Amino acid sequence: MSGCPATARASSAPIVSPTESPSIPPSGTSSPHSPKEFTMTDTANGLLRLPAQIAFGLNSLDGLAGTVSALGRRAFVVVDPFIRGTALFGEAMESLSAAGVEVAICSEVVAELPVPAVEAAGEMARAFAPDVVVGYGGGSAIDLAKLVALLARQPSPLSLYYGENKVGADVAPLVAVPTTAGTGSEATPVAVVSDSERELKVGVSSPYLVPRAAIVDPRLSLGAPGTVTAYAGIDALVHAIESFTAAPWSAAWGDTLPVFVGRNRLSSLLALEAASTILGSLRTAVSSPLDLPAREAMSYGSLLAGMAFGGAGTHLSHALQYPIGALSKTPHGLGTGLLLPYVMEAAFAETMPELAAIAVACGHRGGSDEALAMQAIDDVRSLSKDIGIPNTLAEIGITAGQLPRIAELSLTVKRLANNSTLEPTHDLFMTILEAALTGDRSRLSR
Ligand SMILES: NC(=O)c1ccc[n+]([C@@H]2O[C@H](COP(=O)([O-])OP(=O)(O)OC[C@H]3O[C@@H](n4cnc5c(N)ncnc54)[C@H](O)[C@@H]3O)[C@@H](O)[C@H]2O)c1
């Protein structure tokens, strides 16, 4: 299912000298390169936070009733309002009724998840007292379902749970059914909301928010419009590349690990496969919405990217998007996708082996580590352009005068700002933002 842009060069020189010390192979045995060709700096430690069951594949939705009824007889279903009207959703609900599951449906999914809407949905769920919650839709519906599963069992207000590791274990089991290929929320421990008291979106992150089961059926994203596909899909690529290029694991083993521990041995396997798969399929998924192999590849890639970043975390594109999204009112994926190539260039020297590994996983061969790493950035840039991601912050209405405040706010999102290989400083963030404002990359490190 993987494969990258048709621009791949065709020679087979290793990306580093064989005399350099090998370390952990970045991908599985199906990878097109020998593990000894790499000098990546992964630690020996690994961490994944995953659902108890992940079902992936065409028609896997047929397993919904069995999965839900194994968890209880009363299901509170949070569904995207558009998706609620689709035939497949109707059939899925009929299958639940046929299995003897009593269903309550909530389709009050408001974009960006304003907190009052989340509290209201939580209140409805508490009144219904579900055994199980189902999240069916894009990342917004699944994130809402995660928080409903929390509020169905634990007290309001939601602000009690902002940040990391504030959620106790008593959360209703959640079955996540994504209809976009992007957020990976079906496999992650985080949900993101907008609190009008704060200038930034806020994350609620806890291992207990990981869905109990995920059902990833590529049929559900078939036919989604180009912009939905592009913004969700590029976000999945950002998850893959940022978890692969995050600061290596440095957490100490202890009672409570941070929710996001940085790049690690297990996440890297998934992240590299995700990056090459998405780079090879997103263009087609956007240009040909009914292309089933491209949809399958995107669902697979975004799932793997979610599995990777659910433990490793993401970094600077995400930290910078939070205030940019709030100011420009642009979709999450548009912002992270716009920023990604600038962030990759800013950390070019620190992440060259990883960037080169991405290029090799995409089939590029020959040249130095540096040339391959540049190729990876070029591939990302050309994909973004082809699927209509704006190239500059100016195009989405951000002005030079807003940059210092954006940098300041981004620095406060510590779980993201501190997860880069670069030291998070106001100067660094301004350099990236200034480059992204106009597209002038001359001050970035490459
Ligand atoms: N929890 C996580 O791990 C995580 C990660 C990244 C992003 N997010 C969050 O996810 C949200 C974005 O999610 P998203 O990109 O999936 O978009 P979304 O859920 O906000 O949906 C975007 C639009 O696409 C439509 N849509 C969804 N599926 C469709 C389909 N199959 N066909 C046609 N239209 C469809 C929706 O009706 C909506 O209008 C943001 O709130 C972001 O903060 C969460």
The ligand as an ORCA input file, in Angstrom:
! r2SCAN-3c Opt
* xyz 0 1
  N      -7.591     13.534     19.105
  C      -6.644     13.557     18.227
  O      -5.728     12.741     18.299
  C      -6.681     14.594     17.154
  C      -5.617     14.705     16.252
  C      -5.699     15.684     15.256
  C      -6.803     16.506     15.163
  N      -7.827     16.383     16.076
  C      -9.022     17.227     16.000
  O      -9.861     16.687     14.961
  C     -10.617     17.750     14.387
  C     -10.506     17.689     12.882
  O     -10.988     16.434     12.446
  P     -11.171     16.084     10.901
  O     -10.060     16.646     10.121
  O     -11.397     14.631     10.813
  O     -12.452     16.913     10.481
  P     -13.884     17.091     11.164
  O     -14.268     15.944     11.994
  O     -13.899     18.439     11.843
  O     -14.799     17.127      9.883
  C     -14.585     18.125      8.899
  C     -15.757     18.131      7.916
  O     -15.732     16.934      7.162
  C     -17.027     16.362      7.129
  N     -16.851     14.916      6.956
  C     -16.375     14.008      7.824
  N     -16.317     12.787      7.248
  C     -16.758     12.943      5.979
  C     -16.939     12.045      4.890
  N     -16.641     10.753      4.979
  N     -17.446     12.533      3.748
  C     -17.739     13.859      3.627
  N     -17.589     14.754      4.621
  C     -17.100     14.288      5.789
  C     -17.664     16.791      8.423
  O     -19.089     16.790      8.311
  C     -17.124     18.196      8.571
  O     -17.901     19.109      7.862
  C     -10.088     19.057     14.982
  O     -10.994     19.462     16.002
  C      -8.755     18.656     15.602
  O      -8.422     19.444     16.713
  C      -7.777     15.435     17.040
*
